[in-house]
Protein backbone atom coordinates (compact mmCIF):
# COMPACT_ATOMS: atom_id res chain seq x y z
CA UNK A 1 0.00 0.00 0.00
CA UNK A 2 1.28 3.53 -0.75
CA UNK A 3 2.53 5.57 2.18
CA UNK A 4 -0.12 7.64 3.94
CA UNK A 5 0.45 11.33 4.78
CA UNK A 6 0.95 10.88 8.53
CA UNK A 7 3.74 8.37 7.91
CA UNK A 8 5.76 11.31 6.58
CA UNK A 9 5.30 13.48 9.66
CA UNK A 10 7.06 11.91 12.64
CA UNK A 11 9.66 9.26 13.29
CA UNK A 12 9.11 6.29 11.01
CA UNK A 13 10.15 2.65 11.33
CA UNK A 14 13.55 3.35 9.72
CA UNK A 15 14.16 6.20 12.17
CA UNK A 16 13.46 3.94 15.15
CA UNK A 17 15.85 1.29 13.83
CA UNK A 18 18.54 3.90 13.36
CA UNK A 19 17.85 5.31 16.82
CA UNK A 20 18.40 1.87 18.33
CA UNK A 21 21.63 1.51 16.37
CA UNK A 22 22.85 4.98 17.35
CA UNK A 23 22.00 4.35 20.98
CA UNK A 24 24.22 1.25 21.09
CA UNK A 25 27.15 3.40 19.95
CA UNK A 26 26.43 6.10 22.53
CA UNK A 27 26.05 3.52 25.31
CA UNK A 28 29.38 1.95 24.45
CA UNK A 29 30.97 5.39 24.29
CA UNK A 30 29.62 6.16 27.76
CA UNK A 31 30.82 2.81 29.13
CA UNK A 32 34.29 3.40 27.73
CA UNK A 33 34.39 6.77 29.45
CA UNK A 34 34.12 4.85 32.74
CA UNK A 35 37.06 2.67 31.81
CA UNK A 36 35.32 -0.32 30.26
CA UNK A 37 37.31 -0.22 27.04
CA UNK A 38 36.16 -3.60 25.73
CA UNK A 39 32.44 -3.16 26.42
CA UNK A 40 30.56 -4.87 23.55
CA UNK A 41 28.42 -2.95 21.09
CA UNK A 42 25.62 -5.50 21.50
CA UNK A 43 25.93 -6.93 25.02
CA UNK A 44 24.38 -10.32 25.64
CA UNK A 45 21.78 -11.21 28.23
CA UNK A 46 22.32 -13.58 31.17
CA UNK A 47 20.82 -17.05 30.97
CA UNK A 48 17.20 -17.13 32.22
CA UNK A 49 16.58 -18.47 35.72
CA UNK A 50 13.77 -20.66 34.44
CA UNK A 51 12.36 -21.95 31.17
CA UNK A 52 11.17 -19.13 28.94
CA UNK A 53 8.24 -19.06 26.56
CA UNK A 54 8.52 -16.92 23.43
CA UNK A 55 5.41 -15.62 21.70
CA UNK A 56 5.23 -14.00 18.29
CA UNK A 57 3.06 -10.88 18.14
CA UNK A 58 1.16 -10.56 14.87
CA UNK A 59 0.00 -7.09 13.83
CA UNK A 60 -2.89 -6.64 11.43
CA UNK A 61 -3.83 -3.55 9.45
CA UNK A 62 -7.46 -2.37 9.21
CA UNK A 63 -7.73 -4.07 5.82
CA UNK A 64 -6.30 -7.36 7.08
CA UNK A 65 -4.47 -9.86 4.91
CA UNK A 66 -3.57 -8.89 1.32
CA UNK A 67 -1.07 -11.49 0.10
CA UNK A 68 -2.74 -14.39 -1.73
CA UNK A 69 0.37 -16.58 -1.50
CA UNK A 70 0.52 -15.98 2.24
CA UNK A 71 -3.18 -16.86 2.54
CA UNK A 72 -2.75 -20.12 0.65
CA UNK A 73 0.31 -21.27 2.58
CA UNK A 74 -0.07 -19.81 6.07
CA UNK A 75 -3.68 -18.64 6.33
CA UNK A 76 -3.86 -15.95 8.99
CA UNK A 77 -0.64 -17.13 10.63
CA UNK A 78 3.02 -16.83 9.74
CA UNK A 79 5.96 -18.95 8.60
CA UNK A 80 7.45 -20.32 11.84
CA UNK A 81 10.86 -20.79 10.19
CA UNK A 82 11.06 -17.12 9.25
CA UNK A 83 9.95 -16.15 12.74
CA UNK A 84 12.69 -18.35 14.25
CA UNK A 85 15.30 -16.84 11.93
CA UNK A 86 14.16 -13.32 12.86
CA UNK A 87 14.39 -14.19 16.55
CA UNK A 88 17.89 -15.61 16.15
CA UNK A 89 19.04 -12.52 14.22
CA UNK A 90 17.64 -10.25 16.95
CA UNK A 91 19.60 -11.99 19.70
CA UNK A 92 22.60 -9.92 20.86
CA UNK A 93 25.96 -11.38 19.88
CA UNK A 94 28.24 -9.79 22.48
CA UNK A 95 29.31 -11.12 25.86
CA UNK A 96 27.18 -10.69 28.97
CA UNK A 97 28.19 -7.58 30.99
CA UNK A 98 29.92 -8.13 34.30
CA UNK A 99 28.31 -7.09 37.59
CA UNK A 100 30.52 -4.00 37.71
CA UNK A 101 29.58 -3.07 34.13
CA UNK A 102 25.88 -3.54 34.86
CA UNK A 103 26.23 -1.08 37.72
CA UNK A 104 27.28 1.60 35.27
CA UNK A 105 25.10 0.40 32.40
CA UNK A 106 21.88 0.65 34.44
CA UNK A 107 22.91 3.09 37.17
CA UNK A 108 22.47 0.80 40.14
CA UNK A 109 23.11 2.81 43.32
CA UNK A 110 25.97 1.90 45.64
CA UNK A 111 26.20 4.74 48.15
CA UNK A 112 23.88 5.80 50.96
CA UNK A 113 22.38 8.46 48.71
CA UNK A 114 21.52 5.83 46.10
CA UNK A 115 23.89 7.30 43.52
CA UNK A 116 26.47 5.12 41.87
CA UNK A 117 30.03 6.40 41.85
CA UNK A 118 32.48 4.41 39.76
CA UNK A 119 36.17 5.27 39.53
CA UNK A 120 35.50 8.64 41.09
CA UNK A 121 32.72 9.61 38.69
CA UNK A 122 29.01 9.70 39.31
CA UNK A 123 27.05 7.44 36.98
CA UNK A 124 24.30 9.32 35.10
CA UNK A 125 20.72 8.72 36.18
CA UNK A 126 19.55 5.42 34.73
CA UNK A 127 23.11 4.54 33.76
CA UNK A 128 24.72 4.67 30.37
CA UNK A 129 21.67 2.99 28.84
CA UNK A 130 19.47 5.96 29.74
CA UNK A 131 22.21 8.45 28.90
CA UNK A 132 22.41 7.16 25.34
CA UNK A 133 18.72 7.78 24.78
CA UNK A 134 18.89 11.22 26.41
CA UNK A 135 21.69 12.31 24.09
CA UNK A 136 19.63 11.46 21.02
CA UNK A 137 16.72 13.60 22.20
CA UNK A 138 18.68 16.35 23.94
CA UNK A 139 17.75 18.96 21.32
CA UNK A 140 14.08 18.03 21.19
CA UNK A 141 11.71 20.78 22.31
CA UNK A 142 8.88 18.45 23.35
CA UNK A 143 9.70 14.76 23.56
CA UNK A 144 6.16 13.68 24.51
CA UNK A 145 4.75 15.61 21.55
CA UNK A 146 7.28 14.06 19.19
CA UNK A 147 6.66 10.50 20.35
CA UNK A 148 2.90 10.65 20.82
CA UNK A 149 1.25 13.34 18.70
CA UNK A 150 1.16 11.53 15.35
CA UNK A 151 0.05 8.23 16.85
CA UNK A 152 -2.78 9.94 18.73
CA UNK A 153 -3.93 11.76 15.60
CA UNK A 154 -3.70 8.51 13.62
CA UNK A 155 -5.88 6.67 16.12
CA UNK A 156 -8.49 9.43 16.03
CA UNK A 157 -8.52 9.48 12.23
CA UNK A 158 -8.68 5.68 12.02
CA UNK A 159 -11.85 5.75 14.12
CA UNK A 160 -13.34 8.31 11.77
CA UNK A 161 -12.33 6.22 8.75
CA UNK A 162 -13.97 3.13 10.24
CA UNK A 163 -17.24 5.09 10.61
CA UNK A 164 -17.10 6.57 7.12
CA UNK A 165 -19.99 5.26 5.03
CA UNK A 166 -17.71 4.53 2.07
CA UNK A 167 -15.58 2.20 4.20
CA UNK A 168 -18.61 0.65 5.92
CA UNK A 169 -20.15 -0.07 2.52
CA UNK A 170 -16.87 -1.55 1.26
CA UNK A 171 -16.69 -3.86 4.28
CA UNK A 172 -20.35 -4.88 3.85
CA UNK A 173 -19.69 -5.77 0.21
CA UNK A 174 -16.57 -7.71 1.20
CA UNK A 175 -18.50 -9.54 3.94
CA UNK A 176 -21.24 -10.62 1.52
CA UNK A 177 -18.59 -11.80 -0.93
CA UNK A 178 -16.85 -13.98 1.67
CA UNK A 179 -20.16 -15.35 2.91
CA UNK A 180 -21.19 -16.05 -0.69
CA UNK A 181 -18.17 -18.31 -1.04
CA UNK A 182 -19.48 -20.44 1.81
CA UNK A 183 -17.72 -18.97 4.79
CA UNK A 184 -18.68 -17.26 8.03
CA UNK A 185 -20.14 -13.76 8.00
CA UNK A 186 -17.60 -11.24 9.29
CA UNK A 187 -18.13 -7.53 9.84
CA UNK A 188 -14.63 -6.62 8.70
CA UNK A 189 -11.33 -8.14 7.52
CA UNK A 190 -9.88 -7.57 11.00
CA UNK A 191 -12.62 -9.70 12.50
CA UNK A 192 -11.83 -12.48 10.03
CA UNK A 193 -8.13 -12.26 10.86
CA UNK A 194 -8.80 -12.42 14.60
CA UNK A 195 -11.32 -15.28 14.56
CA UNK A 196 -10.57 -17.21 17.77
CA UNK A 197 -11.06 -20.48 15.88
CA UNK A 198 -7.73 -19.99 14.11
CA UNK A 199 -5.78 -19.45 17.34
CA UNK A 200 -7.50 -22.00 19.61
CA UNK A 201 -5.14 -24.24 21.55
CA UNK A 202 -2.00 -22.51 20.28
CA UNK A 203 0.76 -21.35 22.62
CA UNK A 204 3.24 -19.98 20.08
CA UNK A 205 1.19 -17.07 18.76
CA UNK A 206 0.63 -18.81 15.41
CA UNK A 207 -2.53 -20.29 13.92
CA UNK A 208 -3.38 -23.96 13.41
CA UNK A 209 -3.63 -23.55 9.61
CA UNK A 210 -6.63 -25.84 9.27
CA UNK A 211 -8.23 -26.29 5.85
CA UNK A 212 -11.10 -24.07 6.96
CA UNK A 213 -8.68 -21.33 7.96
CA UNK A 214 -6.68 -21.51 4.73
CA UNK A 215 -9.80 -21.53 2.55
CA UNK A 216 -11.30 -18.60 4.47
CA UNK A 217 -8.08 -16.61 4.13
CA UNK A 218 -8.00 -17.23 0.36
CA UNK A 219 -11.64 -16.15 0.00
CA UNK A 220 -10.90 -13.09 2.16
CA UNK A 221 -8.05 -11.93 -0.09
CA UNK A 222 -9.87 -12.83 -3.32
CA UNK A 223 -12.87 -10.72 -2.30
CA UNK A 224 -10.63 -7.80 -1.36
CA UNK A 225 -9.00 -7.94 -4.77
CA UNK A 226 -12.31 -8.21 -6.59
CA UNK A 227 -13.90 -5.31 -4.72
CA UNK A 228 -10.79 -3.12 -4.10
CA UNK A 229 -11.63 -3.13 -0.39
CA UNK A 230 -8.17 -2.05 0.73
CA UNK A 231 -8.09 0.64 -1.96
CA UNK A 232 -11.27 2.21 -0.61
CA UNK A 233 -9.91 2.15 2.95
CA UNK A 234 -6.63 3.72 1.79
CA UNK A 235 -8.36 6.45 -0.24
CA UNK A 236 -10.58 7.50 2.66
CA UNK A 237 -7.63 7.40 5.09
CA UNK A 238 -5.52 9.48 2.70
CA UNK A 239 -8.28 12.06 2.35
CA UNK A 240 -8.83 12.42 6.10
CA UNK A 241 -5.15 12.46 6.97
CA UNK A 242 -4.39 15.18 4.43
CA UNK A 243 -7.21 17.26 5.87
CA UNK A 244 -5.90 16.72 9.40
CA UNK A 245 -2.41 17.90 8.42
CA UNK A 246 -3.93 21.04 6.88
CA UNK A 247 -6.07 21.70 9.95
CA UNK A 248 -3.28 21.16 12.48
CA UNK A 249 -0.28 22.74 10.79
CA UNK A 250 1.43 23.95 13.96
CA UNK A 251 1.19 20.60 15.73
CA UNK A 252 2.65 18.66 12.83
CA UNK A 253 5.30 21.30 12.12
CA UNK A 254 6.56 20.99 15.71
CA UNK A 255 6.78 17.22 15.30
CA UNK A 256 8.75 17.51 12.06
CA UNK A 257 11.18 20.01 13.62
CA UNK A 258 11.90 17.72 16.57
CA UNK A 259 12.10 14.72 14.26
CA UNK A 260 14.76 16.47 12.21
CA UNK A 261 16.72 17.26 15.39
CA UNK A 262 16.68 13.56 16.34
CA UNK A 263 17.75 12.57 12.84
CA UNK A 264 20.69 14.98 13.08
CA UNK A 265 21.69 13.50 16.45
CA UNK A 266 21.48 10.00 14.97
CA UNK A 267 23.76 10.96 12.09
CA UNK A 268 26.26 12.46 14.52
CA UNK A 269 26.21 9.39 16.77
CA UNK A 270 26.79 7.12 13.76
CA UNK A 271 29.59 9.29 12.41
CA UNK A 272 27.68 10.25 9.28
CA UNK A 273 28.07 13.60 7.57
N, C-alpha and C positions, 0 to 999 in steps of 0.2 A: 504494500500500500504506500502511496506517496506520503511524504512527510507533511504533517499538519502544522499550521502556523505556530502553535504554542511550543512545539518541539524546537523551534528556532529562538526561543526567548531566553531560557535559563540554561543551567548546566545539563548537558545531555549525557547519554550513556558513555560516549567516548571521553567526555570530560571527567566523569567519575572514575573511569579506569585509569586515566592519566593522573588524577589526584592521588589514587592509591599508590601508583608507581612513584610519584614524586614524594609522597609521604615516607616511603621506605628509605629513600635517599636521605631525607632530612632527619629521620630517626637515627640512621646509622651515623650521620654526621654529628648529631648530638651525643650519641654514645661514645664516639671516638674522642669528643671533647672532654669526656670524663676518664679517658685513659684506656678505653676498651678498643684497642686498635683493630682487633680482628673480629669485631662484632659482625655477624652475617647480615647480608642485605635482606634475606628472607628467613628469619629465625624459625626453627621448628617448634613444635608443641610437645610437651611432655606426654608420655604414654597415659591413656585414661586409667583411672582407678578401677573402673568396672567396664563391662561390655557396653559398647555404644551402639545405638541404632541410628542409621542415617536415612532421612527421608528426602525425597526429591519434590520440591515445590513446583507446581505447574501453573503458570500464569495463562489467563485466557483473555483475549480482547473482546470487546462488546459484540463483534461479529463472529466470534468463535473460530472454528477450524476452517482453513482455506485450501490446504494442500491435499489434492486428491490421492497422491501417492502415499502420503502420511496416513490418510484415512483408511486406505486399503490395507496397509501393512500393520499400523499400530493403533487404529481406531482413535480414541480420544486420549490414548496414553503416549508413551515415548519409548524410544529405543533404549533399552537398559544398558547396552554396550557403550553407546555414546555417553550416557549419563555417567557410567563408571569411568570412562576415559576423561571426562570433564572433571570429575571429582579427583582423580589421580593428578591431573595437571594443576589443579588448584592447591594441592597440598604443598606446604612450604618445603624447600629443599635444604635449607641451612640447618646447622646444629641447634640444639635446644639451649637457650640462654642459661647461664649459671645463676645461682641464687643471688650473688652480688650484682650481676647484670640486671636481673629482674627488678632489683631494688631501684635501680636507676631508670630502667625502662618504664616501670609503672608508678614510680614515685612512692614506694612503700616507706612510711615514716619509721625512723629509728630513734629519734631523740624524744625527750619529754614533751616537746611542743608539737610532736607529730610530723616534723619536717625532716626529710632525709638529707643528710650531709655526707657527701662522698668525696674523699680526697680533698677536703677543705672547701668544697663548693656545695652550695645548696641545690638540690635537684628541683627542677621546675615542677609546678603543680601538675599532678597527673603523670609525671615522668616524661621521658623523651618521646613516648608514644603520643601524648597529648600535645607536647611542644611542636611536633612535626605538623599536626593538623592546624594548630594556632598560627604557625608561620605562613601557611598557605592562605589563610583567610585574614591575615593581619590588616590588609588594606581595605577590607570590605566594610562598607558603611553600615549595613544592616544584615547580619548573617541570617537571622530568622526569616527576613523578607526574601533573601536570595534562595534559601533552601525550601521555603514553604509556599511562597506566593503563587508560583505557576501551578503547582500541584493542586492547591486549593481552588484556583480558577478553573482548572481542568475538570475537577470533580463536579463543580457547580454546572459547568457547561455540559458535561456528560449526562447529568440528570435532565437538563433541558432537552438534549438531543433525544434521550430515551422517551420523552413525553411528546416529542414532535410528531404530528400526525403522519408525516411522510415516512418516518422510521417505523411507527406503529403499523402502518399499512404494509410496509415492506416485510416486517416480521410476520404479520398475519398471512400474507401471501406465501412466504417461505414455510410457515407452519402447515398450511393446507397442502403444500407441495409434498412435504415430508410425510404427512399423514396419508396422502394419496398414494404413496409408494408402499403403504402397509405398515407404517411405523407409528409410534406413540405421538400424541399431539403435544407439542412443546410451545410455550409462549414465545421463546426466543432461542437463538443459537447458544447463548450462554447456559440456558436451562438444559439444553440437550447435552452440552459438554459436561455439565455437572451432575448428570443423572446418577444418583447413588448406586444404581444397579451396576454401573461400570466399575465402581471402586469397592464394592462390598467384599469384605474378607481380606483385603490387601493391606499389607503393613509397610510396603516400600514406596508408597505414593504413586504407584503405577496402576493401570487398569488391568482387568483380567483378559481383555481382548477376545471375548466370546464372539461367535458368529453374529449374534444379534447386535453387539456393539459395533463390529466392523461394518456390517451392512447399514446400520443406522448412520454411522459416520460418513459413509460413501453417499447415501441419500442426502444427508445434510449438505455436503459440499456441492453435490450435483445441483441441488435446488438453489443454492446461493449463486452458482454460476449461471444458471438458467435465468434467474430473476434479478441478477446484479444487486443482491441484498447488501453486500459489503460496500458496493459503490454508492448506494443511496445513503448508508450510514456515514461514509466518508464525506460525501458532498454536504450533508447537513452539518456535520461537525466542522468542516472547513468554513462554511458560511458563518456559523455562530462564533467560532474562534476568531475569525478575522474581525467580526463586529466587536468582540470583546477587547481585542487589542486596540482598536480605534477608540473605544469608549473609556479605556483605562490607560491612556498613553503614559502618564507619569509613573504609575505602578510598574509597568513593564519596562520603561526606560531605566528605572532604578535597578531593576533586576539585571538588565543587560550590562549596565555600568559595573556592577559588582561582579558579574560573571567574567567580564573582561579583565578585571583586576586579579581574579583567581587564576585565569588562564595565563596571565603574565607571570604570576608567582610560580605556577607550574613549570613554565618554560625556563625560568631562572633556576629552579631546583633541579631540573633535568639537564642543565647546562646547554640549553638551546638558545639560539640568537633570536 
